[in-house]
Amino acid sequence: MKNTALLLLSILLLTACQETLEDRCAREAREYTEKHCPTLITENMVMDSMTFDKATRTIGYSYTVKGAIDDTAVINSNEPRKRLLEQVKNSPNLKLYKDAGYSFRYTYYSTKENGTKLFEATFRKSDYQ
């Protein structure tokens, strides 16, 4: 009887400690933002945050740009959607989330125009597979 109780307790404790992929993603996004953001990506670009929307299963990356690239025309002239999609397709760090069918959203904001959104792209499973 004692062994059965210990076995049941062990099983209960092991299953209680598991988190869903959605919970894990939300936690990791929050922790990454708290520990690493803002992060200087290039001279003219800063990563402000990483987020996760459980309802849409979307991982979001927010950036602020400044200087020469702080312009919608300049950003769009560099085919950002194409380049970002290539990054999503080729990133081994995103494999777990791609396999689960998550979406990825990239948003760029202006420094000179006080946070105005310059560009946004969302990639769904149909885009990257």
Backbone as XML, in Angstrom:
<?xml version="1.0"?>
<chain id="A" units="angstrom">
  <residue number="1" name="MET">
    <atom name="N" x="0.822" y="-1.190" z="0.000"/>
    <atom name="CA" x="0.000" y="0.000" z="0.000"/>
    <atom name="C" x="0.874" y="1.265" z="0.000"/>
  </residue>
  <residue number="2" name="LYS">
    <atom name="N" x="1.916" y="1.229" z="0.810"/>
    <atom name="CA" x="2.825" y="2.372" z="0.897"/>
    <atom name="C" x="3.514" y="2.605" z="-0.456"/>
  </residue>
  <residue number="3" name="ASN">
    <atom name="N" x="3.949" y="1.534" z="-1.108"/>
    <atom name="CA" x="4.606" y="1.653" z="-2.414"/>
    <atom name="C" x="3.651" y="2.200" z="-3.468"/>
  </residue>
  <residue number="4" name="THR">
    <atom name="N" x="2.401" y="1.799" z="-3.415"/>
    <atom name="CA" x="1.398" y="2.289" z="-4.362"/>
    <atom name="C" x="1.180" y="3.782" z="-4.164"/>
  </residue>
  <residue number="5" name="ALA">
    <atom name="N" x="1.100" y="4.206" z="-2.923"/>
    <atom name="CA" x="0.908" y="5.625" z="-2.620"/>
    <atom name="C" x="2.101" y="6.453" z="-3.111"/>
  </residue>
  <residue number="6" name="LEU">
    <atom name="N" x="3.309" y="5.940" z="-2.901"/>
    <atom name="CA" x="4.505" y="6.648" z="-3.378"/>
    <atom name="C" x="4.545" y="6.716" z="-4.896"/>
  </residue>
  <residue number="7" name="LEU">
    <atom name="N" x="4.149" y="5.635" z="-5.554"/>
    <atom name="CA" x="4.119" y="5.619" z="-7.012"/>
    <atom name="C" x="3.117" y="6.627" z="-7.546"/>
  </residue>
  <residue number="8" name="LEU">
    <atom name="N" x="1.914" y="6.660" z="-6.960"/>
    <atom name="CA" x="0.897" y="7.626" z="-7.382"/>
    <atom name="C" x="1.352" y="9.063" z="-7.133"/>
  </residue>
  <residue number="9" name="LEU">
    <atom name="N" x="1.977" y="9.297" z="-6.014"/>
    <atom name="CA" x="2.490" y="10.634" z="-5.695"/>
    <atom name="C" x="3.580" y="11.047" z="-6.678"/>
  </residue>
  <residue number="10" name="SER">
    <atom name="N" x="4.463" y="10.120" z="-7.006"/>
    <atom name="CA" x="5.536" y="10.402" z="-7.973"/>
    <atom name="C" x="4.965" y="10.738" z="-9.343"/>
  </residue>
  <residue number="11" name="ILE">
    <atom name="N" x="4.007" y="9.972" z="-9.786"/>
    <atom name="CA" x="3.381" y="10.234" z="-11.089"/>
    <atom name="C" x="2.703" y="11.589" z="-11.085"/>
  </residue>
  <residue number="12" name="LEU">
    <atom name="N" x="1.987" y="11.899" z="-10.006"/>
    <atom name="CA" x="1.313" y="13.183" z="-9.885"/>
    <atom name="C" x="2.308" y="14.338" z="-9.933"/>
  </residue>
  <residue number="13" name="LEU">
    <atom name="N" x="3.407" y="14.211" z="-9.215"/>
    <atom name="CA" x="4.417" y="15.266" z="-9.203"/>
    <atom name="C" x="5.087" y="15.433" z="-10.560"/>
  </residue>
  <residue number="14" name="LEU">
    <atom name="N" x="5.369" y="14.342" z="-11.238"/>
    <atom name="CA" x="6.017" y="14.422" z="-12.548"/>
    <atom name="C" x="5.104" y="15.058" z="-13.591"/>
  </residue>
  <residue number="15" name="THR">
    <atom name="N" x="3.836" y="14.724" z="-13.563"/>
    <atom name="CA" x="2.921" y="15.300" z="-14.553"/>
    <atom name="C" x="2.586" y="16.740" z="-14.217"/>
  </residue>
  <residue number="16" name="ALA">
    <atom name="N" x="2.622" y="17.103" z="-12.962"/>
    <atom name="CA" x="2.305" y="18.471" z="-12.565"/>
    <atom name="C" x="3.404" y="19.444" z="-12.980"/>
  </residue>
  <residue number="17" name="CYS">
    <atom name="N" x="4.624" y="18.955" z="-13.158"/>
    <atom name="CA" x="5.749" y="19.828" z="-13.476"/>
    <atom name="C" x="5.884" y="20.117" z="-14.973"/>
  </residue>
  <residue number="18" name="GLN">
    <atom name="N" x="5.157" y="19.430" z="-15.791"/>
    <atom name="CA" x="5.286" y="19.634" z="-17.223"/>
    <atom name="C" x="4.516" y="20.880" z="-17.657"/>
  </residue>
  <residue number="19" name="GLU">
    <atom name="N" x="5.101" y="21.629" z="-18.566"/>
    <atom name="CA" x="4.403" y="22.788" z="-19.110"/>
    <atom name="C" x="4.131" y="22.555" z="-20.587"/>
  </residue>
  <residue number="20" name="THR">
    <atom name="N" x="3.066" y="23.140" z="-21.076"/>
    <atom name="CA" x="2.733" y="22.980" z="-22.484"/>
    <atom name="C" x="3.722" y="23.765" z="-23.324"/>
  </residue>
  <residue number="21" name="LEU">
    <atom name="N" x="3.739" y="23.480" z="-24.606"/>
    <atom name="CA" x="4.619" y="24.218" z="-25.505"/>
    <atom name="C" x="4.234" y="25.696" z="-25.516"/>
  </residue>
  <residue number="22" name="GLU">
    <atom name="N" x="2.937" y="25.976" z="-25.466"/>
    <atom name="CA" x="2.480" y="27.370" z="-25.429"/>
    <atom name="C" x="2.981" y="28.078" z="-24.164"/>
  </residue>
  <residue number="23" name="ASP">
    <atom name="N" x="2.866" y="27.397" z="-23.029"/>
    <atom name="CA" x="3.351" y="27.986" z="-21.776"/>
    <atom name="C" x="4.863" y="28.191" z="-21.816"/>
  </residue>
  <residue number="24" name="ARG">
    <atom name="N" x="5.560" y="27.217" z="-22.356"/>
    <atom name="CA" x="7.018" y="27.321" z="-22.476"/>
    <atom name="C" x="7.399" y="28.502" z="-23.362"/>
  </residue>
  <residue number="25" name="CYS">
    <atom name="N" x="6.729" y="28.633" z="-24.488"/>
    <atom name="CA" x="7.038" y="29.719" z="-25.419"/>
    <atom name="C" x="6.765" y="31.081" z="-24.770"/>
  </residue>
  <residue number="26" name="ALA">
    <atom name="N" x="5.637" y="31.198" z="-24.082"/>
    <atom name="CA" x="5.312" y="32.462" z="-23.397"/>
    <atom name="C" x="6.365" y="32.782" z="-22.342"/>
  </residue>
  <residue number="27" name="ARG">
    <atom name="N" x="6.753" y="31.780" z="-21.583"/>
    <atom name="CA" x="7.772" y="31.985" z="-20.538"/>
    <atom name="C" x="9.108" y="32.386" z="-21.149"/>
  </residue>
  <residue number="28" name="GLU">
    <atom name="N" x="9.541" y="31.666" z="-22.187"/>
    <atom name="CA" x="10.835" y="31.970" z="-22.802"/>
    <atom name="C" x="10.843" y="33.357" z="-23.450"/>
  </residue>
  <residue number="29" name="ALA">
    <atom name="N" x="9.738" y="33.735" z="-24.073"/>
    <atom name="CA" x="9.665" y="35.080" z="-24.675"/>
    <atom name="C" x="9.771" y="36.150" z="-23.595"/>
  </residue>
  <residue number="30" name="ARG">
    <atom name="N" x="9.036" y="35.967" z="-22.517"/>
    <atom name="CA" x="9.068" y="36.925" z="-21.408"/>
    <atom name="C" x="10.479" y="36.999" z="-20.802"/>
  </residue>
  <residue number="31" name="GLU">
    <atom name="N" x="11.089" y="35.831" z="-20.559"/>
    <atom name="CA" x="12.427" y="35.805" z="-19.970"/>
    <atom name="C" x="13.463" y="36.421" z="-20.905"/>
  </residue>
  <residue number="32" name="TYR">
    <atom name="N" x="13.346" y="36.142" z="-22.196"/>
    <atom name="CA" x="14.294" y="36.717" z="-23.150"/>
    <atom name="C" x="14.197" y="38.247" z="-23.116"/>
  </residue>
  <residue number="33" name="THR">
    <atom name="N" x="12.978" y="38.758" z="-23.142"/>
    <atom name="CA" x="12.780" y="40.211" z="-23.123"/>
    <atom name="C" x="13.343" y="40.817" z="-21.846"/>
  </residue>
  <residue number="34" name="GLU">
    <atom name="N" x="13.061" y="40.188" z="-20.704"/>
    <atom name="CA" x="13.549" y="40.716" z="-19.430"/>
    <atom name="C" x="15.076" y="40.713" z="-19.345"/>
  </residue>
  <residue number="35" name="LYS">
    <atom name="N" x="15.708" y="39.678" z="-19.873"/>
    <atom name="CA" x="17.158" y="39.534" z="-19.750"/>
    <atom name="C" x="17.953" y="40.245" z="-20.842"/>
  </residue>
  <residue number="36" name="HIS">
    <atom name="N" x="17.404" y="40.304" z="-22.043"/>
    <atom name="CA" x="18.220" y="40.745" z="-23.173"/>
    <atom name="C" x="17.751" y="42.016" z="-23.878"/>
  </residue>
  <residue number="37" name="CYS">
    <atom name="N" x="16.569" y="42.476" z="-23.615"/>
    <atom name="CA" x="16.059" y="43.629" z="-24.364"/>
    <atom name="C" x="16.126" y="44.885" z="-23.521"/>
  </residue>
  <residue number="38" name="PRO">
    <atom name="N" x="16.419" y="45.997" z="-24.142"/>
    <atom name="CA" x="16.718" y="46.163" z="-25.570"/>
    <atom name="C" x="18.111" y="45.635" z="-25.919"/>
  </residue>
  <residue number="39" name="THR">
    <atom name="N" x="18.192" y="45.070" z="-27.129"/>
    <atom name="CA" x="19.439" y="44.508" z="-27.638"/>
    <atom name="C" x="19.803" y="45.191" z="-28.938"/>
  </residue>
  <residue number="40" name="LEU">
    <atom name="N" x="21.019" y="45.684" z="-29.024"/>
    <atom name="CA" x="21.501" y="46.291" z="-30.247"/>
    <atom name="C" x="21.781" y="45.191" z="-31.271"/>
  </residue>
  <residue number="41" name="ILE">
    <atom name="N" x="21.069" y="45.220" z="-32.396"/>
    <atom name="CA" x="21.234" y="44.222" z="-33.455"/>
    <atom name="C" x="22.269" y="44.717" z="-34.466"/>
  </residue>
  <residue number="42" name="THR">
    <atom name="N" x="22.078" y="45.922" z="-34.921"/>
    <atom name="CA" x="23.046" y="46.604" z="-35.782"/>
    <atom name="C" x="23.142" y="48.035" z="-35.285"/>
  </residue>
  <residue number="43" name="GLU">
    <atom name="N" x="23.963" y="48.813" z="-35.925"/>
    <atom name="CA" x="24.130" y="50.212" z="-35.527"/>
    <atom name="C" x="22.802" y="50.969" z="-35.531"/>
  </residue>
  <residue number="44" name="ASN">
    <atom name="N" x="21.894" y="50.584" z="-36.433"/>
    <atom name="CA" x="20.635" y="51.307" z="-36.594"/>
    <atom name="C" x="19.391" y="50.519" z="-36.178"/>
  </residue>
  <residue number="45" name="MET">
    <atom name="N" x="19.576" y="49.401" z="-35.497"/>
    <atom name="CA" x="18.420" y="48.582" z="-35.149"/>
    <atom name="C" x="18.563" y="48.000" z="-33.746"/>
  </residue>
  <residue number="46" name="VAL">
    <atom name="N" x="17.478" y="48.099" z="-32.983"/>
    <atom name="CA" x="17.430" y="47.573" z="-31.624"/>
    <atom name="C" x="16.218" y="46.647" z="-31.507"/>
  </residue>
  <residue number="47" name="MET">
    <atom name="N" x="16.442" y="45.463" z="-30.925"/>
    <atom name="CA" x="15.322" y="44.575" z="-30.634"/>
    <atom name="C" x="14.750" y="45.009" z="-29.298"/>
  </residue>
  <residue number="48" name="ASP">
    <atom name="N" x="13.467" y="45.374" z="-29.304"/>
    <atom name="CA" x="12.813" y="45.876" z="-28.104"/>
    <atom name="C" x="12.167" y="44.781" z="-27.269"/>
  </residue>
  <residue number="49" name="SER">
    <atom name="N" x="11.600" y="43.783" z="-27.940"/>
    <atom name="CA" x="10.923" y="42.734" z="-27.180"/>
    <atom name="C" x="10.631" y="41.517" z="-28.046"/>
  </residue>
  <residue number="50" name="MET">
    <atom name="N" x="10.383" y="40.432" z="-27.328"/>
    <atom name="CA" x="9.908" y="39.192" z="-27.924"/>
    <atom name="C" x="8.654" y="38.835" z="-27.138"/>
  </residue>
  <residue number="51" name="THR">
    <atom name="N" x="7.580" y="38.513" z="-27.848"/>
    <atom name="CA" x="6.314" y="38.220" z="-27.190"/>
    <atom name="C" x="5.734" y="36.917" z="-27.729"/>
  </residue>
  <residue number="52" name="PHE">
    <atom name="N" x="4.719" y="36.419" z="-27.053"/>
    <atom name="CA" x="3.998" y="35.254" z="-27.548"/>
    <atom name="C" x="2.522" y="35.444" z="-27.278"/>
  </residue>
  <residue number="53" name="ASP">
    <atom name="N" x="1.720" y="35.300" z="-28.319"/>
    <atom name="CA" x="0.265" y="35.392" z="-28.225"/>
    <atom name="C" x="-0.289" y="33.974" z="-28.278"/>
  </residue>
  <residue number="54" name="LYS">
    <atom name="N" x="-0.780" y="33.478" z="-27.141"/>
    <atom name="CA" x="-1.287" y="32.108" z="-27.079"/>
    <atom name="C" x="-2.507" y="31.902" z="-27.979"/>
  </residue>
  <residue number="55" name="ALA">
    <atom name="N" x="-3.360" y="32.904" z="-28.067"/>
    <atom name="CA" x="-4.590" y="32.766" z="-28.840"/>
    <atom name="C" x="-4.315" y="32.499" z="-30.318"/>
  </residue>
  <residue number="56" name="THR">
    <atom name="N" x="-3.297" y="33.171" z="-30.857"/>
    <atom name="CA" x="-2.972" y="33.005" z="-32.279"/>
    <atom name="C" x="-1.728" y="32.156" z="-32.493"/>
  </residue>
  <residue number="57" name="ARG">
    <atom name="N" x="-1.095" y="31.750" z="-31.382"/>
    <atom name="CA" x="0.154" y="30.981" z="-31.429"/>
    <atom name="C" x="1.187" y="31.696" z="-32.294"/>
  </residue>
  <residue number="58" name="THR">
    <atom name="N" x="1.388" y="32.975" z="-31.985"/>
    <atom name="CA" x="2.304" y="33.826" z="-32.746"/>
    <atom name="C" x="3.418" y="34.353" z="-31.857"/>
  </residue>
  <residue number="59" name="ILE">
    <atom name="N" x="4.649" y="34.122" z="-32.305"/>
    <atom name="CA" x="5.821" y="34.685" z="-31.646"/>
    <atom name="C" x="6.093" y="36.025" z="-32.329"/>
  </residue>
  <residue number="60" name="GLY">
    <atom name="N" x="6.196" y="37.082" z="-31.532"/>
    <atom name="CA" x="6.397" y="38.416" z="-32.085"/>
    <atom name="C" x="7.743" y="38.997" z="-31.705"/>
  </residue>
  <residue number="61" name="TYR">
    <atom name="N" x="8.346" y="39.657" z="-32.676"/>
    <atom name="CA" x="9.621" y="40.337" z="-32.472"/>
    <atom name="C" x="9.423" y="41.807" z="-32.820"/>
  </residue>
  <residue number="62" name="SER">
    <atom name="N" x="9.722" y="42.704" z="-31.891"/>
    <atom name="CA" x="9.565" y="44.137" z="-32.121"/>
    <atom name="C" x="10.930" y="44.809" z="-32.136"/>
  </residue>
  <residue number="63" name="TYR">
    <atom name="N" x="11.123" y="45.643" z="-33.149"/>
    <atom name="CA" x="12.384" y="46.348" z="-33.336"/>
    <atom name="C" x="12.129" y="47.838" z="-33.484"/>
  </residue>
  <residue number="64" name="THR">
    <atom name="N" x="13.099" y="48.641" z="-33.075"/>
    <atom name="CA" x="13.097" y="50.070" z="-33.341"/>
    <atom name="C" x="14.292" y="50.354" z="-34.237"/>
  </residue>
  <residue number="65" name="VAL">
    <atom name="N" x="14.046" y="51.143" z="-35.279"/>
    <atom name="CA" x="15.124" y="51.495" z="-36.202"/>
    <atom name="C" x="15.397" y="52.990" z="-36.125"/>
  </residue>
  <residue number="66" name="LYS">
    <atom name="N" x="16.612" y="53.362" z="-36.517"/>
    <atom name="CA" x="16.992" y="54.777" z="-36.511"/>
    <atom name="C" x="17.975" y="55.027" z="-37.645"/>
  </residue>
  <residue number="67" name="GLY">
    <atom name="N" x="18.317" y="56.264" z="-37.818"/>
    <atom name="CA" x="19.310" y="56.627" z="-38.828"/>
    <atom name="C" x="18.814" y="56.409" z="-40.245"/>
  </residue>
  <residue number="68" name="ALA">
    <atom name="N" x="19.701" y="55.939" z="-41.098"/>
    <atom name="CA" x="19.413" y="55.802" z="-42.531"/>
    <atom name="C" x="18.259" y="54.854" z="-42.829"/>
  </residue>
  <residue number="69" name="ILE">
    <atom name="N" x="18.042" y="53.859" z="-41.988"/>
    <atom name="CA" x="16.968" y="52.897" z="-42.290"/>
    <atom name="C" x="15.641" y="53.272" z="-41.635"/>
  </residue>
  <residue number="70" name="ASP">
    <atom name="N" x="15.600" y="54.389" z="-40.953"/>
    <atom name="CA" x="14.376" y="54.852" z="-40.287"/>
    <atom name="C" x="13.459" y="55.536" z="-41.297"/>
  </residue>
  <residue number="71" name="ASP">
    <atom name="N" x="13.031" y="54.767" z="-42.284"/>
    <atom name="CA" x="12.200" y="55.288" z="-43.372"/>
    <atom name="C" x="11.490" y="54.107" z="-44.040"/>
  </residue>
  <residue number="72" name="THR">
    <atom name="N" x="10.210" y="54.220" z="-44.227"/>
    <atom name="CA" x="9.429" y="53.131" z="-44.833"/>
    <atom name="C" x="9.964" y="52.750" z="-46.206"/>
  </residue>
  <residue number="73" name="ALA">
    <atom name="N" x="10.292" y="53.743" z="-47.018"/>
    <atom name="CA" x="10.783" y="53.461" z="-48.365"/>
    <atom name="C" x="12.106" y="52.698" z="-48.337"/>
  </residue>
  <residue number="74" name="VAL">
    <atom name="N" x="12.985" y="53.064" z="-47.422"/>
    <atom name="CA" x="14.279" y="52.386" z="-47.315"/>
    <atom name="C" x="14.078" y="50.944" z="-46.849"/>
  </residue>
  <residue number="75" name="ILE">
    <atom name="N" x="13.258" y="50.766" z="-45.851"/>
    <atom name="CA" x="12.998" y="49.409" z="-45.351"/>
    <atom name="C" x="12.406" y="48.538" z="-46.454"/>
  </residue>
  <residue number="76" name="ASN">
    <atom name="N" x="11.397" y="49.039" z="-47.135"/>
    <atom name="CA" x="10.737" y="48.251" z="-48.181"/>
    <atom name="C" x="11.610" y="48.019" z="-49.408"/>
  </residue>
  <residue number="77" name="SER">
    <atom name="N" x="12.564" y="48.872" z="-49.650"/>
    <atom name="CA" x="13.446" y="48.692" z="-50.806"/>
    <atom name="C" x="14.389" y="47.497" z="-50.630"/>
  </residue>
  <residue number="78" name="ASN">
    <atom name="N" x="14.547" y="47.041" z="-49.412"/>
    <atom name="CA" x="15.439" y="45.917" z="-49.125"/>
    <atom name="C" x="14.700" y="44.576" z="-49.049"/>
  </residue>
  <residue number="79" name="GLU">
    <atom name="N" x="13.489" y="44.529" z="-49.542"/>
    <atom name="CA" x="12.678" y="43.304" z="-49.549"/>
    <atom name="C" x="12.652" y="42.615" z="-48.184"/>
  </residue>
  <residue number="80" name="PRO">
    <atom name="N" x="12.196" y="43.313" z="-47.149"/>
    <atom name="CA" x="12.253" y="42.734" z="-45.806"/>
    <atom name="C" x="11.409" y="41.469" z="-45.659"/>
  </residue>
  <residue number="81" name="ARG">
    <atom name="N" x="10.268" y="41.418" z="-46.299"/>
    <atom name="CA" x="9.421" y="40.231" z="-46.167"/>
    <atom name="C" x="10.147" y="38.988" z="-46.690"/>
  </residue>
  <residue number="82" name="LYS">
    <atom name="N" x="10.782" y="39.123" z="-47.840"/>
    <atom name="CA" x="11.515" y="38.008" z="-48.439"/>
    <atom name="C" x="12.682" y="37.585" z="-47.548"/>
  </residue>
  <residue number="83" name="ARG">
    <atom name="N" x="13.429" y="38.550" z="-47.058"/>
    <atom name="CA" x="14.601" y="38.254" z="-46.219"/>
    <atom name="C" x="14.194" y="37.612" z="-44.887"/>
  </residue>
  <residue number="84" name="LEU">
    <atom name="N" x="13.156" y="38.141" z="-44.276"/>
    <atom name="CA" x="12.702" y="37.586" z="-43.004"/>
    <atom name="C" x="12.152" y="36.172" z="-43.180"/>
  </residue>
  <residue number="85" name="LEU">
    <atom name="N" x="11.428" y="35.945" z="-44.264"/>
    <atom name="CA" x="10.902" y="34.607" z="-44.521"/>
    <atom name="C" x="12.046" y="33.609" z="-44.700"/>
  </residue>
  <residue number="86" name="GLU">
    <atom name="N" x="13.102" y="34.009" z="-45.376"/>
    <atom name="CA" x="14.279" y="33.141" z="-45.522"/>
    <atom name="C" x="14.875" y="32.812" z="-44.153"/>
  </residue>
  <residue number="87" name="GLN">
    <atom name="N" x="14.929" y="33.808" z="-43.270"/>
    <atom name="CA" x="15.459" y="33.585" z="-41.926"/>
    <atom name="C" x="14.593" y="32.595" z="-41.156"/>
  </residue>
  <residue number="88" name="VAL">
    <atom name="N" x="13.274" y="32.754" z="-41.260"/>
    <atom name="CA" x="12.372" y="31.834" z="-40.570"/>
    <atom name="C" x="12.559" y="30.422" z="-41.107"/>
  </residue>
  <residue number="89" name="LYS">
    <atom name="N" x="12.607" y="30.283" z="-42.415"/>
    <atom name="CA" x="12.759" y="28.958" z="-43.029"/>
    <atom name="C" x="14.071" y="28.287" z="-42.630"/>
  </residue>
  <residue number="90" name="ASN">
    <atom name="N" x="15.138" y="29.061" z="-42.501"/>
    <atom name="CA" x="16.479" y="28.506" z="-42.278"/>
    <atom name="C" x="16.939" y="28.482" z="-40.823"/>
  </residue>
  <residue number="91" name="SER">
    <atom name="N" x="16.133" y="28.979" z="-39.913"/>
    <atom name="CA" x="16.567" y="29.071" z="-38.517"/>
    <atom name="C" x="16.354" y="27.762" z="-37.764"/>
  </residue>
  <residue number="92" name="PRO">
    <atom name="N" x="17.443" y="27.131" z="-37.326"/>
    <atom name="CA" x="17.288" y="25.911" z="-36.527"/>
    <atom name="C" x="16.689" y="26.200" z="-35.147"/>
  </residue>
  <residue number="93" name="ASN">
    <atom name="N" x="16.842" y="27.434" z="-34.666"/>
    <atom name="CA" x="16.291" y="27.808" z="-33.362"/>
    <atom name="C" x="14.764" y="27.817" z="-33.352"/>
  </residue>
  <residue number="94" name="LEU">
    <atom name="N" x="14.160" y="27.955" z="-34.518"/>
    <atom name="CA" x="12.699" y="28.015" z="-34.609"/>
    <atom name="C" x="12.071" y="26.673" z="-34.961"/>
  </residue>
  <residue number="95" name="LYS">
    <atom name="N" x="12.872" y="25.637" z="-35.151"/>
    <atom name="CA" x="12.367" y="24.348" z="-35.628"/>
    <atom name="C" x="11.218" y="23.805" z="-34.781"/>
  </residue>
  <residue number="96" name="LEU">
    <atom name="N" x="11.377" y="23.797" z="-33.486"/>
    <atom name="CA" x="10.342" y="23.283" z="-32.593"/>
    <atom name="C" x="9.015" y="24.008" z="-32.821"/>
  </residue>
  <residue number="97" name="TYR">
    <atom name="N" x="9.089" y="25.322" z="-32.964"/>
    <atom name="CA" x="7.885" y="26.126" z="-33.125"/>
    <atom name="C" x="7.314" y="26.005" z="-34.536"/>
  </residue>
  <residue number="98" name="LYS">
    <atom name="N" x="8.176" y="25.871" z="-35.522"/>
    <atom name="CA" x="7.699" y="25.641" z="-36.892"/>
    <atom name="C" x="7.013" y="24.290" z="-36.988"/>
  </residue>
  <residue number="99" name="ASP">
    <atom name="N" x="7.585" y="23.274" z="-36.360"/>
    <atom name="CA" x="6.976" y="21.943" z="-36.365"/>
    <atom name="C" x="5.589" y="21.962" z="-35.719"/>
  </residue>
  <residue number="100" name="ALA">
    <atom name="N" x="5.392" y="22.859" z="-34.761"/>
    <atom name="CA" x="4.099" y="22.990" z="-34.087"/>
    <atom name="C" x="3.147" y="23.918" z="-34.848"/>
  </residue>
  <residue number="101" name="GLY">
    <atom name="N" x="3.623" y="24.504" z="-35.952"/>
    <atom name="CA" x="2.766" y="25.353" z="-36.777"/>
    <atom name="C" x="2.585" y="26.769" z="-36.274"/>
  </residue>
  <residue number="102" name="TYR">
    <atom name="N" x="3.514" y="27.255" z="-35.464"/>
    <atom name="CA" x="3.412" y="28.620" z="-34.946"/>
    <atom name="C" x="3.611" y="29.647" z="-36.053"/>
  </residue>
  <residue number="103" name="SER">
    <atom name="N" x="3.120" y="30.856" z="-35.799"/>
    <atom name="CA" x="3.342" y="31.986" z="-36.697"/>
    <atom name="C" x="4.416" y="32.884" z="-36.092"/>
  </residue>
  <residue number="104" name="PHE">
    <atom name="N" x="5.036" y="33.692" z="-36.951"/>
    <atom name="CA" x="6.113" y="34.588" z="-36.525"/>
    <atom name="C" x="5.819" y="35.981" z="-37.070"/>
  </residue>
  <residue number="105" name="ARG">
    <atom name="N" x="5.819" y="36.985" z="-36.186"/>
    <atom name="CA" x="5.516" y="38.360" z="-36.585"/>
    <atom name="C" x="6.720" y="39.248" z="-36.294"/>
  </residue>
  <residue number="106" name="TYR">
    <atom name="N" x="7.075" y="40.045" z="-37.277"/>
    <atom name="CA" x="8.179" y="40.994" z="-37.158"/>
    <atom name="C" x="7.620" y="42.396" z="-37.366"/>
  </residue>
  <residue number="107" name="THR">
    <atom name="N" x="7.901" y="43.291" z="-36.423"/>
    <atom name="CA" x="7.393" y="44.657" z="-36.497"/>
    <atom name="C" x="8.551" y="45.625" z="-36.283"/>
  </residue>
  <residue number="108" name="TYR">
    <atom name="N" x="8.623" y="46.618" z="-37.166"/>
    <atom name="CA" x="9.671" y="47.641" z="-37.096"/>
    <atom name="C" x="9.025" y="48.997" z="-36.834"/>
  </residue>
  <residue number="109" name="TYR">
    <atom name="N" x="9.554" y="49.696" z="-35.831"/>
    <atom name="CA" x="9.044" y="51.008" z="-35.450"/>
    <atom name="C" x="10.112" y="52.072" z="-35.677"/>
  </residue>
  <residue number="110" name="SER">
    <atom name="N" x="9.650" y="53.280" z="-35.922"/>
    <atom name="CA" x="10.526" y="54.420" z="-36.178"/>
    <atom name="C" x="10.949" y="55.099" z="-34.883"/>
  </residue>
  <residue number="111" name="THR">
    <atom name="N" x="12.182" y="55.542" z="-34.851"/>
    <atom name="CA" x="12.643" y="56.366" z="-33.739"/>
    <atom name="C" x="12.295" y="57.823" z="-33.997"/>
  </residue>
  <residue number="112" name="LYS">
    <atom name="N" x="12.563" y="58.286" z="-35.212"/>
    <atom name="CA" x="12.350" y="59.709" z="-35.513"/>
    <atom name="C" x="10.871" y="60.082" z="-35.571"/>
  </residue>
  <residue number="113" name="GLU">
    <atom name="N" x="10.002" y="59.116" z="-35.874"/>
    <atom name="CA" x="8.563" y="59.393" z="-35.931"/>
    <atom name="C" x="7.852" y="58.870" z="-34.695"/>
  </residue>
  <residue number="114" name="ASN">
    <atom name="N" x="8.568" y="58.864" z="-33.586"/>
    <atom name="CA" x="8.029" y="58.554" z="-32.273"/>
    <atom name="C" x="7.215" y="57.252" z="-32.212"/>
  </residue>
  <residue number="115" name="GLY">
    <atom name="N" x="7.819" y="56.170" z="-32.664"/>
    <atom name="CA" x="7.188" y="54.870" z="-32.538"/>
    <atom name="C" x="6.195" y="54.489" z="-33.613"/>
  </residue>
  <residue number="116" name="THR">
    <atom name="N" x="6.167" y="55.223" z="-34.703"/>
    <atom name="CA" x="5.280" y="54.886" z="-35.805"/>
    <atom name="C" x="5.716" y="53.563" z="-36.424"/>
  </residue>
  <residue number="117" name="LYS">
    <atom name="N" x="4.738" y="52.701" z="-36.705"/>
    <atom name="CA" x="5.047" y="51.406" z="-37.308"/>
    <atom name="C" x="5.454" y="51.620" z="-38.762"/>
  </residue>
  <residue number="118" name="LEU">
    <atom name="N" x="6.657" y="51.153" z="-39.108"/>
    <atom name="CA" x="7.174" y="51.288" z="-40.465"/>
    <atom name="C" x="6.926" y="50.041" z="-41.311"/>
  </residue>
  <residue number="119" name="PHE">
    <atom name="N" x="6.927" y="48.889" z="-40.652"/>
    <atom name="CA" x="6.798" y="47.626" z="-41.396"/>
    <atom name="C" x="6.342" y="46.540" z="-40.440"/>
  </residue>
  <residue number="120" name="GLU">
    <atom name="N" x="5.509" y="45.642" z="-40.979"/>
    <atom name="CA" x="5.106" y="44.470" z="-40.205"/>
    <atom name="C" x="4.851" y="43.312" z="-41.159"/>
  </residue>
  <residue number="121" name="ALA">
    <atom name="N" x="5.313" y="42.143" z="-40.766"/>
    <atom name="CA" x="5.082" y="40.935" z="-41.560"/>
    <atom name="C" x="4.827" y="39.778" z="-40.607"/>
  </residue>
  <residue number="122" name="THR">
    <atom name="N" x="3.841" y="38.960" z="-40.956"/>
    <atom name="CA" x="3.542" y="37.757" z="-40.194"/>
    <atom name="C" x="3.674" y="36.570" z="-41.126"/>
  </residue>
  <residue number="123" name="PHE">
    <atom name="N" x="4.382" y="35.554" z="-40.657"/>
    <atom name="CA" x="4.598" y="34.344" z="-41.451"/>
    <atom name="C" x="3.895" y="33.184" z="-40.767"/>
  </residue>
  <residue number="124" name="ARG">
    <atom name="N" x="3.009" y="32.563" z="-41.513"/>
    <atom name="CA" x="2.269" y="31.413" z="-41.016"/>
    <atom name="C" x="2.883" y="30.135" z="-41.569"/>
  </residue>
  <residue number="125" name="LYS">
    <atom name="N" x="2.412" y="29.015" z="-41.083"/>
    <atom name="CA" x="2.926" y="27.726" z="-41.497"/>
    <atom name="C" x="2.919" y="27.587" z="-43.019"/>
  </residue>
  <residue number="126" name="SER">
    <atom name="N" x="1.872" y="28.058" z="-43.666"/>
    <atom name="CA" x="1.780" y="27.958" z="-45.137"/>
    <atom name="C" x="2.855" y="28.763" z="-45.837"/>
  </residue>
  <residue number="127" name="ASP">
    <atom name="N" x="3.417" y="29.767" z="-45.160"/>
    <atom name="CA" x="4.468" y="30.593" z="-45.755"/>
    <atom name="C" x="5.835" y="29.914" z="-45.681"/>
  </residue>
  <residue number="128" name="TYR">
    <atom name="N" x="6.144" y="29.299" z="-44.546"/>
    <atom name="CA" x="7.509" y="28.797" z="-44.343"/>
    <atom name="C" x="7.689" y="27.322" z="-44.623"/>
  </residue>
  <residue number="129" name="GLN">
    <atom name="N" x="6.636" y="26.594" z="-44.953"/>
    <atom name="CA" x="6.820" y="25.173" z="-45.257"/>
    <atom name="C" x="6.688" y="24.907" z="-46.728"/>
  </residue>
</chain>
